[in-house]
Amino acid sequence: MNDSRDPRDDANYQDAPEHIETALRSATRIEDTLPPPEELVRTKKSVTIRLDSDIVEWFKHQGGQYQTLINEVLRRYKDHFSGGRTR
């Protein structure tokens, strides 16, 4: 399939630069605001917890990984009462 159309004719590419060098010279650097990868990794700890059966069933019916969802709810609760997200 040979498509000889110039991509700049497409409305999505009207602002595309003629030359990549021109685009690179006028580019603005965006600083990385993410913490280092080793700070993004959370360790998990296996625990035994007793929950009411209706609570467990409700989380299971939400779809996906119900244990992950329970963890996220607990994390948001902790963050709310501790004044922000912490590791």
Phi, psi and omega in degrees: 000117182249110180255105185268008179290144176283123183299338179288348175285340178286136182302331179291342185244018182299327181268006181294136181292152177294321183227138182296327180299319178297317180296318180294322179295328182264004181289150177250131180287136177251122181289142177284122182256002179280146175291165178302152183306323182294339177274344180276338183278123177258139175274149179250147178234128179281128179225160172252128182222142179257121180239153175299141185298326180292329178293312180299315180298321179298314180296320179297324182283354178283347180090162178073204182273104186294328178293321177295320179295317177300317179300317181294320177298315179296322179297315180296322177298312179300313180299320180300316184271348178258001176084020175148171182281125176229162181282000000 
